[in-house]
Amino acid sequence: MTPTSRILRPRPFAAAILLAACAGAAAQTYEPPPAPAAPVYDGGDPADANLALVDRSPEPPPPLPVYVQPPAPADGYIWVPGYWSRNPYGFFWVPGAWVLAPYTGALWTPGYWGFVNGLYIWNAGYWGPHVGFYGGINYGFGYTGRGYAGGYWKRDRFYYNRSVTNVNVTRVTNVYNHTVVVNNVDNRRVSYHGGPSGIQRRADPRELAARNDRHAPPTQAQRGYVRDAGKDRGQFYDHNKGRPPQAFVDHASDNGRRPDDRPPRDAARPGNGPDQGRGGQDAARQQARQQQQRDQQAQQQDRQQQQRDQQAQQQARQQQQRDQQAQQQARQQQQRDQQAQQQARQQQQRDQQAQQQARQQQQRDQQAQQQARQQQQRDQQAHQQARQQPQRDQQAQQQARQQQQRDQQAQQQARQQQQRDQQAQQQARQQQQRDQQAQQQARQQQQREQQQARQQQQQREQARGDGNGNGRGQSARD
């Protein structure tokens, strides 16, 4: 933090009104605490006090300022965007900073203000393996309102997206380029979720699942940035009107400049702006003149604050008189308290309804988480089936080849059987031919035998005829 910056002394009466308003608003959902005593901050200057942060506010935080991102100082640093924090003096800007990741694989989920039952409640940021829900706030530099597009972890190295992150490639070599497109850009630079004019978006299943991760709180360096910002009056919205003098932590190693002296590509987004880190003697002289003007303004504001303190003392005396009147009003208040008790009972009923709605929302969130786990299981089963499918295909192909071989063997056996049948038919025909030949030979043999028999008979008959003729001739000769 700039050592010359100091915090304005708040008016005690105004501070009391602010605390009373916060307590009254908190009564809608919480048991109201006892009335606090008037705060004393080391003589009225909180720059020397240890002020506790306020995690609820009756009024919304201011819009996000426009600023540039300094270059990453070295490997392993994660960008933590700036945000509006609050203490009893009001909203003050915690500058954006490069923070060394507390462990390998750690990602930062920014905190955010959320509207709940008439109050703006602070939801603290945390470190974890995944980026969770941060209200849909577009903090810029990769924090588009959903997840983080500024880089990713690969084993033990973090890779930076140069399209949305300021990186000096001579110092950091793990870089890549990926254009990030943000649809429906809200140019109001709203810094809170819910309510009449806040960001209206619910957490998606992945952001809900990130709630179950193991989380780590902000690092010691981050807590130091918050502590220093809370003691620098220039960081308070009432003083800077939305233009904090230190929008980002200016690392001594780079003096807040980009190595190429140009803003990152998303300079028009919330949290980005014209390049404020240009070096050179002209810029140094201009900064010196601006610092001198700020110091003069601070002196003038100190004088004005002294006058306001005197007025506050006079108002305190008047307050004493009003306290006497307040005693009389207290009796009247007793009557109103009875009415308030009735309203409290009605409020209790509304609170019970709100709790019931919260339980129903919790059940819906649990159902969404269960559906997300079931979807993850289905995806794993689908991956497993996809891995098993090639094996089934190979088995089917092998079975098809085996079937084809069996079909070929059956065809071969059928051909062999057909050949055997043809051979048997041929042998049958040959046997039939042999049988026919045998029958023909038998008939021929029979015919020969018959012919021989006839010839023999004819010969016998002829022989007998010849014998008879010779006898008759001899008888005649006798």
C-alpha positions as CSV (number, residue, x, y, z in Angstrom):
1,M,0.0,0.0,0.0
2,T,1.1,3.6,-0.6
3,P,2.6,4.8,2.8
4,T,1.4,8.4,2.2
5,S,-2.3,7.4,2.1
6,R,-4.4,7.8,5.3
7,I,-8.0,7.1,6.1
8,L,-10.7,9.7,6.7
9,R,-12.0,10.1,10.2
10,P,-15.6,9.1,10.1
11,R,-18.2,11.1,12.0
12,P,-19.1,9.2,15.2
13,F,-22.8,10.0,14.8
14,A,-22.7,8.7,11.2
15,A,-20.9,5.6,12.2
16,A,-23.5,5.0,14.9
17,I,-26.3,5.4,12.4
18,L,-24.6,2.9,10.0
19,L,-24.1,0.3,12.8
20,A,-27.7,0.8,13.9
21,A,-29.0,0.3,10.3
22,C,-26.9,-2.8,9.9
23,A,-28.2,-4.2,13.2
24,G,-31.8,-3.4,12.2
25,A,-31.5,-5.0,8.8
26,A,-29.9,-8.1,10.3
27,A,-32.9,-8.6,12.6
28,Q,-34.8,-9.9,9.6
29,T,-33.2,-13.3,9.8
30,Y,-30.8,-13.2,12.9
31,E,-31.1,-12.6,16.6
32,P,-30.2,-8.9,17.1
33,P,-27.0,-8.5,19.2
34,P,-26.8,-6.1,22.2
35,A,-26.4,-2.5,21.3
36,P,-22.7,-1.8,20.8
37,A,-20.9,0.9,22.6
38,A,-19.6,3.9,20.6
39,P,-16.5,2.8,18.8
40,V,-13.1,4.4,19.6
41,Y,-10.4,4.0,17.0
42,D,-7.1,5.3,18.5
43,G,-8.1,8.9,18.6
44,G,-10.5,8.6,15.6
45,D,-7.9,7.6,13.0
46,P,-8.5,4.0,11.9
47,A,-5.2,3.9,10.1
48,D,-3.7,2.9,13.4
49,A,-6.6,0.6,14.4
50,N,-7.2,-3.1,13.7
51,L,-10.7,-2.9,12.3
52,A,-12.7,-6.1,11.8
53,L,-14.3,-6.7,8.5
54,V,-18.1,-6.5,8.1
55,D,-19.7,-9.5,6.2
56,R,-23.1,-8.0,5.7
57,S,-24.4,-4.6,4.5
58,P,-27.8,-2.9,4.1
59,E,-26.6,-1.3,0.9
60,P,-25.0,-3.0,-2.2
61,P,-21.3,-2.7,-3.0
62,P,-20.2,-0.2,-5.7
63,P,-19.6,-1.1,-9.3
64,L,-16.3,-2.7,-10.2
65,P,-13.7,-0.2,-11.3
66,V,-11.8,-0.3,-14.6
67,Y,-8.1,-1.1,-14.3
68,V,-5.3,-3.0,-16.0
69,Q,-3.6,-6.2,-14.9
70,P,0.1,-6.2,-14.1
71,P,2.2,-9.0,-15.7
72,A,2.6,-12.3,-13.9
73,P,5.8,-12.1,-11.8
74,A,6.8,-15.8,-12.3
75,D,5.5,-19.3,-12.8
76,G,2.9,-20.7,-10.4
77,Y,1.2,-17.3,-9.7
78,I,-2.6,-17.2,-9.9
79,W,-4.5,-14.0,-10.6
80,V,-6.8,-13.0,-7.7
81,P,-9.1,-10.2,-8.9
82,G,-9.8,-7.1,-6.9
83,Y,-13.1,-6.7,-5.0
84,W,-15.0,-4.4,-2.7
85,S,-14.7,-5.4,1.0
86,R,-16.2,-3.6,4.0
87,N,-15.5,-2.5,7.6
88,P,-17.3,-0.1,9.9
89,Y,-16.0,2.8,7.8
90,G,-17.7,1.5,4.6
91,F,-16.7,-0.2,1.4
92,F,-13.0,-0.2,0.4
93,W,-11.3,-1.7,-2.7
94,V,-8.9,-4.7,-2.2
95,P,-6.5,-4.5,-5.1
96,G,-6.2,-7.4,-7.6
97,A,-2.9,-9.3,-7.2
98,W,-0.8,-12.2,-8.5
99,V,-0.7,-14.7,-5.6
100,L,1.5,-17.8,-5.4
101,A,-0.7,-20.8,-5.4
102,P,-0.7,-22.5,-2.0
103,Y,-0.2,-25.9,-3.6
104,T,0.1,-27.5,-7.1
105,G,-3.3,-27.6,-8.8
106,A,-4.9,-24.9,-6.6
107,L,-7.4,-22.6,-8.3
108,W,-9.0,-19.5,-6.8
109,T,-12.7,-19.0,-6.5
110,P,-13.4,-15.3,-5.9
111,G,-15.7,-14.1,-3.1
112,Y,-18.8,-12.2,-3.9
113,W,-21.6,-10.2,-2.3
114,G,-25.1,-11.9,-2.4
115,F,-28.5,-10.4,-1.6
116,V,-30.3,-12.5,1.1
117,N,-33.5,-11.4,2.9
118,G,-32.9,-7.7,2.5
119,L,-29.1,-7.7,3.3
120,Y,-26.0,-8.1,1.2
121,I,-24.0,-11.0,2.6
122,W,-20.3,-11.6,1.8
123,N,-19.4,-15.0,0.6
124,A,-15.6,-15.5,1.1
125,G,-13.3,-16.8,-1.7
126,Y,-11.3,-20.0,-1.3
127,W,-8.6,-22.2,-2.9
128,G,-9.6,-25.6,-4.3
129,P,-9.0,-28.0,-7.2
130,H,-12.0,-26.5,-9.2
131,V,-13.4,-23.1,-9.6
132,G,-16.8,-22.9,-7.9
133,F,-19.7,-20.4,-8.0
134,Y,-18.8,-16.8,-7.4
135,G,-22.1,-15.1,-8.1
136,G,-21.7,-14.9,-11.9
137,I,-19.7,-11.7,-11.3
138,N,-17.5,-10.7,-14.3
139,Y,-14.3,-9.8,-12.5
140,G,-12.3,-9.8,-15.8
141,F,-9.0,-11.3,-16.7
142,G,-10.5,-14.8,-17.2
143,Y,-13.1,-14.6,-14.5
144,T,-16.1,-14.2,-16.8
145,G,-18.7,-15.1,-14.2
146,R,-18.5,-18.8,-14.9
147,G,-15.3,-20.7,-14.3
148,Y,-11.8,-19.4,-15.1
149,A,-10.5,-19.0,-18.7
150,G,-7.1,-17.5,-17.7
151,G,-5.1,-20.7,-17.6
152,Y,-5.0,-24.3,-16.4
153,W,-2.7,-26.7,-14.5
154,K,-0.9,-29.4,-16.4
155,R,0.8,-31.7,-14.0
156,D,3.0,-29.4,-11.9
157,R,3.0,-26.4,-14.3
158,F,0.4,-23.7,-14.8
159,Y,-0.2,-22.5,-18.4
160,Y,-1.4,-18.9,-18.9
161,N,-3.9,-17.8,-21.6
162,R,-2.3,-14.7,-23.2
163,S,-5.6,-13.6,-24.7
164,V,-6.9,-12.6,-21.3
165,T,-3.8,-12.6,-19.1
166,N,-0.8,-10.2,-19.0
167,V,2.3,-12.4,-19.3
168,N,5.9,-11.5,-20.0
169,V,7.0,-14.5,-22.2
170,T,10.7,-13.8,-21.3
171,R,9.8,-14.5,-17.7
172,V,6.9,-17.0,-18.1
173,T,7.1,-19.5,-21.0
174,N,4.1,-21.7,-20.2
175,V,1.6,-19.8,-22.4
176,Y,-1.0,-20.4,-25.0
177,N,-3.6,-18.3,-26.9
178,H,-7.4,-19.0,-26.7
179,T,-9.9,-16.4,-27.5
180,V,-12.6,-16.0,-24.8
181,V,-16.0,-14.9,-26.0
182,V,-18.5,-13.5,-23.4
183,N,-22.1,-13.4,-24.4
184,N,-24.6,-10.9,-23.0
185,V,-21.9,-8.6,-21.5
186,D,-23.3,-6.4,-18.7
187,N,-21.6,-3.0,-19.0
188,R,-22.9,-1.9,-15.6
189,R,-19.9,-3.7,-13.9
190,V,-22.3,-5.0,-11.2
191,S,-20.3,-6.4,-8.3
192,Y,-23.0,-8.4,-6.4
193,H,-25.4,-11.3,-7.0
194,G,-29.2,-11.2,-6.6
195,G,-31.4,-8.4,-5.4
196,P,-33.3,-5.9,-7.6
197,S,-30.3,-5.1,-9.9
198,G,-27.8,-7.8,-9.2
199,I,-26.6,-10.7,-11.3
200,Q,-29.4,-13.2,-11.8
201,R,-27.7,-16.6,-12.3
202,R,-27.8,-19.9,-10.4
203,A,-24.9,-22.2,-9.9
204,D,-24.7,-25.0,-12.5
205,P,-24.0,-28.7,-11.5
206,R,-20.2,-28.3,-11.8
207,E,-20.2,-25.3,-9.6
208,L,-22.4,-27.1,-7.0
209,A,-20.1,-30.1,-7.1
210,A,-17.1,-27.8,-6.4
211,R,-18.7,-27.1,-3.0
212,N,-17.8,-30.6,-1.9
213,D,-14.1,-30.2,-2.7
214,R,-11.5,-29.6,0.0
215,H,-11.0,-25.9,0.3
216,A,-8.2,-23.7,1.6
217,P,-8.6,-20.1,3.0
218,P,-6.9,-17.0,1.5
219,T,-3.1,-17.0,2.0
220,Q,-1.2,-14.8,4.4
221,A,-0.3,-12.5,1.5
222,Q,-4.0,-12.1,0.6
223,R,-4.9,-11.3,4.2
224,G,-2.2,-8.7,4.2
225,Y,-3.6,-7.0,1.1
226,V,-7.0,-6.8,2.8
227,R,-5.5,-5.4,6.0
228,D,-3.5,-2.8,4.2
229,A,-6.4,-1.7,2.0
230,G,-8.6,-1.3,5.1
231,K,-6.1,1.2,6.5
232,D,-5.7,3.3,3.3
233,R,-8.4,6.0,3.1
234,G,-7.7,6.3,-0.6
235,Q,-9.1,2.8,-1.1
236,F,-12.5,3.7,0.4
237,Y,-15.4,4.4,-2.0
238,D,-16.4,7.5,-0.1
239,H,-13.0,8.9,-0.9
240,N,-12.3,7.6,-4.4
241,K,-15.8,7.5,-5.8
242,G,-15.1,4.2,-7.5
243,R,-11.6,5.0,-8.8
244,P,-9.2,3.6,-6.2
245,P,-5.6,4.9,-6.5
246,Q,-4.3,1.3,-6.1
247,A,-6.5,-0.9,-8.2
248,F,-3.9,-3.7,-8.4
249,V,-0.8,-4.7,-6.4
250,D,2.3,-3.2,-8.1
251,H,4.9,-5.9,-7.8
252,A,8.4,-4.4,-7.3
253,S,9.8,-6.8,-9.8
254,D,7.8,-5.4,-12.7
255,N,6.6,-1.9,-11.5
256,G,3.1,-2.8,-12.7
257,R,4.0,-2.6,-16.4
258,R,3.3,-5.0,-19.2
259,P,6.5,-6.1,-21.0
260,D,5.0,-5.0,-24.4
261,D,3.5,-1.8,-23.0
262,R,0.0,-2.7,-24.2
263,P,-3.2,-3.7,-22.3
264,P,-4.5,-7.3,-22.5
265,R,-7.0,-8.1,-25.2
266,D,-10.0,-7.9,-22.9
267,A,-9.3,-4.4,-21.7
268,A,-12.9,-3.4,-22.2
269,R,-14.2,-5.9,-19.7
270,P,-14.9,-5.2,-16.0
271,G,-11.6,-5.0,-14.2
272,N,-9.7,-3.9,-17.3
273,G,-9.0,-0.5,-18.7
274,P,-6.4,1.7,-20.4
275,D,-2.8,0.8,-19.7
276,Q,-1.8,2.5,-16.5
277,G,1.6,0.9,-16.2
278,R,3.6,2.7,-18.8
279,G,7.1,3.5,-17.6
280,G,9.4,6.4,-18.3
281,Q,10.4,9.6,-16.7
282,D,7.4,11.5,-18.1
283,A,5.1,9.1,-16.4
284,A,7.1,9.3,-13.1
285,R,6.9,13.1,-13.2
286,Q,3.2,13.0,-13.9
287,Q,2.7,10.5,-11.0
288,A,4.7,12.8,-8.7
289,R,2.4,15.8,-9.7
290,Q,-0.7,13.7,-9.2
291,Q,0.7,12.5,-5.8
292,Q,1.3,16.1,-4.8
293,Q,-2.2,17.0,-5.8
294,R,-3.5,14.1,-3.8
295,D,-1.5,15.2,-0.8
296,Q,-2.9,18.7,-1.0
297,Q,-6.4,17.3,-1.4
298,A,-5.7,15.1,1.7
299,Q,-4.6,18.2,3.7
300,Q,-7.7,20.0,2.7
301,Q,-9.8,17.1,3.5
302,D,-8.1,16.8,6.9
303,R,-9.0,20.4,7.6
304,Q,-12.6,19.7,6.5
305,Q,-12.6,16.6,8.6
306,Q,-11.5,18.7,11.7
307,Q,-14.4,21.0,11.1
308,R,-16.7,18.0,10.8
309,D,-15.3,16.7,14.1
310,Q,-16.1,20.0,15.8
311,Q,-19.6,19.8,14.3
312,A,-19.8,16.2,15.6
313,Q,-19.0,17.4,19.1
314,Q,-21.7,20.0,18.9
315,Q,-24.0,17.3,17.6
316,A,-23.0,15.1,20.6
317,R,-24.2,17.8,23.0
318,Q,-27.4,18.1,21.0
319,Q,-27.6,14.3,21.1
320,Q,-27.6,14.5,24.9
321,Q,-30.6,16.7,24.8
322,R,-32.3,14.3,22.4
323,D,-31.5,11.5,24.8
324,Q,-33.7,13.1,27.4
325,Q,-36.4,13.3,24.8
326,A,-35.7,9.7,23.9
327,Q,-36.6,8.6,27.5
328,Q,-40.0,10.1,26.9
329,Q,-40.1,8.4,23.6
330,A,-39.1,5.1,25.2
331,R,-42.4,5.0,27.0
332,Q,-44.1,5.5,23.7
333,Q,-41.8,2.9,22.3
334,Q,-43.0,0.4,24.8
335,Q,-46.4,0.6,23.2
336,R,-44.9,0.2,19.8
337,D,-42.8,-2.7,21.1
338,Q,-46.0,-4.6,21.7
339,Q,-47.0,-4.0,18.1
340,A,-43.4,-5.0,17.2
341,Q,-43.8,-8.3,19.0
342,Q,-46.8,-9.0,17.0
343,Q,-44.9,-8.1,13.8
344,A,-42.0,-10.2,15.1
345,R,-44.3,-13.2,15.4
346,Q,-45.4,-12.5,11.8
347,Q,-41.8,-12.2,10.8
348,Q,-41.0,-15.4,12.6
349,Q,-43.6,-17.1,10.4
350,R,-42.1,-15.6,7.3
351,D,-38.6,-16.7,8.6
352,Q,-39.9,-20.2,9.0
353,Q,-41.3,-20.1,5.5
354,A,-37.9,-18.8,4.3
355,Q,-36.1,-21.6,6.2
356,Q,-38.5,-24.1,4.6
357,Q,-37.7,-22.6,1.2
358,A,-34.0,-22.8,2.0
359,R,-34.4,-26.5,2.9
360,Q,-36.3,-27.1,-0.3
361,Q,-33.5,-25.4,-2.2
362,Q,-31.0,-27.5,-0.3
363,Q,-32.9,-30.6,-1.4
364,R,-32.9,-29.4,-5.0
365,D,-29.2,-28.8,-4.7
366,Q,-28.6,-32.3,-3.3
367,Q,-30.8,-33.7,-6.1
368,A,-28.7,-31.7,-8.7
369,Q,-25.5,-33.1,-7.1
370,Q,-27.0,-36.6,-7.2
371,Q,-28.0,-36.2,-10.8
372,A,-24.5,-34.9,-11.6
373,R,-23.0,-38.0,-9.9
374,Q,-25.4,-40.3,-11.7
375,Q,-24.5,-38.6,-15.0
376,Q,-20.8,-39.1,-14.2
377,Q,-21.5,-42.8,-13.5
378,R,-23.4,-43.1,-16.8
379,D,-20.5,-41.4,-18.6
380,Q,-18.0,-43.8,-17.0
381,Q,-20.2,-46.8,-18.0
382,A,-20.4,-45.4,-21.5
383,H,-16.6,-45.0,-21.6
384,Q,-16.2,-48.6,-20.3
385,Q,-18.7,-49.9,-22.9
386,A,-16.8,-48.0,-25.6
387,R,-13.6,-49.7,-24.4
388,Q,-15.3,-53.1,-24.4
389,Q,-16.9,-52.6,-27.8
390,P,-13.6,-53.2,-29.8
391,Q,-13.1,-56.5,-27.9
392,R,-16.6,-57.6,-28.7
393,D,-16.1,-56.5,-32.4
394,Q,-12.9,-58.6,-32.5
395,Q,-14.6,-61.6,-31.0
396,A,-17.5,-61.2,-33.5
397,Q,-14.9,-61.0,-36.3
398,Q,-13.1,-64.1,-35.0
399,Q,-16.4,-66.0,-34.7
400,A,-17.3,-64.9,-38.2
401,R,-14.0,-66.2,-39.5
402,Q,-14.5,-69.4,-37.6
403,Q,-18.0,-69.7,-39.1
404,Q,-16.6,-69.0,-42.5
405,Q,-14.0,-71.7,-42.0
406,R,-16.7,-74.1,-40.9
407,D,-18.8,-73.2,-43.9
408,Q,-15.9,-73.7,-46.2
409,Q,-15.2,-77.1,-44.5
410,A,-18.9,-78.0,-44.9
411,Q,-18.8,-77.0,-48.6
412,Q,-15.6,-79.0,-49.1
413,Q,-17.2,-82.1,-47.4
414,A,-20.3,-81.6,-49.5
415,R,-18.1,-81.5,-52.6
416,Q,-16.3,-84.6,-51.5
417,Q,-19.6,-86.4,-50.7
418,Q,-20.9,-85.3,-54.1
419,Q,-17.7,-86.8,-55.7
420,R,-18.2,-90.0,-53.7
421,D,-21.8,-90.1,-54.8
422,Q,-20.8,-89.5,-58.4
423,Q,-18.2,-92.3,-58.1
424,A,-20.8,-94.6,-56.6
425,Q,-23.2,-93.8,-59.4
426,Q,-20.4,-94.4,-61.9
427,Q,-19.5,-97.7,-60.2
428,A,-23.2,-98.6,-60.3
429,R,-23.4,-97.8,-64.0
430,Q,-20.2,-99.8,-64.6
431,Q,-21.6,-102.7,-62.5
432,Q,-24.9,-102.5,-64.5
433,Q,-22.9,-102.5,-67.7
434,R,-21.0,-105.5,-66.5
435,D,-24.2,-107.2,-65.5
436,Q,-25.7,-106.4,-68.9
437,Q,-22.6,-107.8,-70.6
438,A,-22.7,-110.9,-68.4
439,Q,-26.4,-111.3,-69.2
440,Q,-25.6,-110.8,-72.9
441,Q,-22.7,-113.2,-72.7
442,A,-25.0,-115.7,-70.9
443,R,-27.6,-115.3,-73.7
444,Q,-24.9,-115.7,-76.3
445,Q,-23.6,-118.7,-74.4
446,Q,-27.1,-120.1,-74.3
447,Q,-27.6,-119.3,-78.0
448,R,-24.3,-121.1,-78.7
449,E,-25.2,-124.0,-76.6
450,Q,-28.7,-124.1,-78.2
451,Q,-27.1,-123.8,-81.7
452,Q,-24.6,-126.5,-80.8
453,A,-27.4,-128.7,-79.5
454,R,-29.3,-128.2,-82.7
455,Q,-26.2,-128.9,-84.7
456,Q,-25.5,-132.0,-82.7
457,Q,-29.1,-133.1,-83.1
458,Q,-29.0,-132.4,-86.8
459,Q,-25.8,-134.4,-87.0
460,R,-27.3,-137.3,-85.1
461,E,-30.4,-137.1,-87.2
462,Q,-28.2,-136.9,-90.3
463,A,-26.1,-139.8,-89.0
464,R,-29.2,-141.9,-88.4
465,G,-30.5,-141.0,-91.9
466,D,-27.2,-142.0,-93.4
467,G,-27.3,-145.3,-91.5
468,N,-30.8,-146.1,-92.7
469,G,-30.0,-145.4,-96.3
470,N,-26.9,-147.6,-96.3
471,G,-29.0,-150.5,-95.0
472,R,-31.7,-150.2,-97.5
473,G,-29.1,-150.0,-100.3
474,Q,-27.3,-153.1,-99.2
475,S,-30.6,-155.0,-98.9
476,A,-31.5,-154.1,-102.4
477,R,-28.1,-155.2,-103.6
478,D,-28.6,-158.5,-101.9
